[in-house]
Amino acid sequence: MTKKVKNSASKLLITLAFSCMSVILNTGIAHQIGLAKSTNPQKCNIFAYVIDTDQQGLNVRSGASTNNIILGQIPINETVQVISAIGNWVQITNASDGFQGTGWVFVPKLGLTTRGYGTNGVNFYASTSQQRQKVGRIPANRAIKLLGCQGDWAQVEYQGVKGWLAKEDQCGAALTSCS
């Protein structure tokens, strides 16, 4: 009888352990735990605009993963404030239309344009300092690929070259010149 009780208790413990693991994996908790341990959010303060052409709009999620729930959507060309970044995800707030609140979006779905109107363009740098090496020049009023951010610097890619764009050279509005 004692042996039967021990076997039943062991089976119950194993079933409970597998059930807990299934809940953790299927709800995305494991991804969030791994994400929290592996990286810290990088604080940012830049503006960008939605370039996602999905008619439903850009999905805003509760966390930095497609495993997180969708909180709402933001239409194409709307401006958002980016307040932090983790990998290919950025936390946004203050959308000009659509979703109101704070959430996470996939950074390749956001765009940026250069300023430098009336000039031959703007410089971008190897790091977040204008005292650092220039890696190139981007023509004025040019749409560029946003990769991430740090403080008020935007990490961008232009013609295959990656670098950092100073705040005064960024335009986070799609339908205006930011002049």
Number of C-alpha atoms within 10 A of each C-alpha: 5 7 8 9 10 11 11 12 12 12 12 12 12 12 12 12 11 12 12 12 13 12 12 15 13 12 13 16 15 15 18 17 11 10 17 12 9 9 11 12 17 16 16 21 16 23 24 26 27 25 20 19 12 12 10 12 19 24 22 26 22 18 21 23 17 15 16 17 14 16 16 17 20 25 22 21 21 21 27 24 20 32 24 22 26 21 16 14 20 27 26 26 19 16 22 16 14 15 20 16 12 19 21 26 28 22 23 16 19 27 24 26 24 25 24 19 15 8 9 11 17 21 20 28 21 18 18 19 14 14 9 11 13 15 14 16 13 22 17 17 21 16 17 17 21 24 24 24 26 20 17 19 22 28 21 21 17 17 9 8 11 19 22 26 27 20 17 12 21 23 25 27 20 19 10 10 13 15 7
